[in-house]
């Protein structure tokens, strides 16, 4: 299977949903080509609304459409959809429990040359703290299609984190995304690699490297950051005795923080966090930035070795 970006699933899946009879509409803020809602607009122009460079208006327009009975999706980039429009997401969408689904693209450092101003590394933290907001971070194209589908058929607010960079396929076509379920994509006994988004494929590759060293790594795709599958994470941690949390996001407030909360309350074991450490992004090629910020396969493997060593201390 060829590598594909998770954003490629957005416009395609919205079109499929309408063709199947779902009352879906999309609102974008002048970035429809990049977010791929342009594909949806071409197929269903009467269901697409471009509000221009006005992200707060995008959210409020989607809210109004939701109040009128529509299933409203919004596009834009993650930095604008969550940062610039935070007040509207909080007070209009979440406070009123509206059927609005935020599905921005261009999250994380793999946005690349656009630089630190556009590399959103705080969006999971911002969204997971909001009451009623479900936060989904699909690992690949097929998981993204599943996440968009389940959001469209489940009432209430959603945040679906999509990316610009092409990533390896983890799941097969037709993958059914389950809200609140973490997926064990590789069994192991020595260390748990809990990952989300593109870091799932990175963790799988790290597990293969560790296997060559006689280390058995379990890889858990924590595709739903909220509601978190605390039982699955706790069970894996109890089995392996060490955990590495891997995310293309700040280590503050994201997956690493969520996993730490679970381990602190349910299964205290050594934890190491792979993520961006209290910094803004910078300009560069995606692969260069993953190396610069310590998000590579070898970084994960090194953290796993360190976590395992900590078990003996």
C-alpha angles and dihedrals in degrees: 000000000000123000116263135179118247089231089066088071094060107075092031094053095045089054091050092049093054091045087055092053104264115143095235126159130178131214121193135180102227095293101095095130092053095042091043094234084122086080089056091046091053092052098039110018092167090061098049126086124188109194096181125235093336111108096174088054089048091058094044092047089052089049091053091050090050091052088054090056103267128131098237124202124186129204131189127111120305093245092057100035094054105023106037094036100038096120092053092047091050104039102029106030107028100030090054095038091233126181095250122137118200110204106167124171133211097060125159132013094304088080077090124184094022085082138207097323090063102033103095111205100159103054098100090052092049094048101040092057093058114099112247096010117130114208119206125182109183119205099216146356096285092047089050091054089050093048092051091048095050091046091052092053098042117076121237140036123332136180115204114186112214130180141215100219124084112249134190118268114255099172136045127248112283095031110171112222114215118202112235095013124120114203124221100217094174128024119226143156110205106054139001119230105199109190143162136199118355089348089075092072089044090053092049090054090047089052090055090052091049091048088061087058093051094258117133110213124189114211118208120189104213092195093162113056090178124057083029121210093235094167094056093046092047093048092051092047091050090051098048102028095219136064138198116193113206124194141150089228139075112298085229113088099349135091093314091055092046092051091046089054091053094046092046092054102034116013117017107202134140111291130193122187126215111196143092110311112224095306142115119242125257138208121280145098114302093248091049091051094049087055094043093052096041098250099128131121090255091050089056092047091049092050089049091053090049093048091050091049089051090061089070095049 
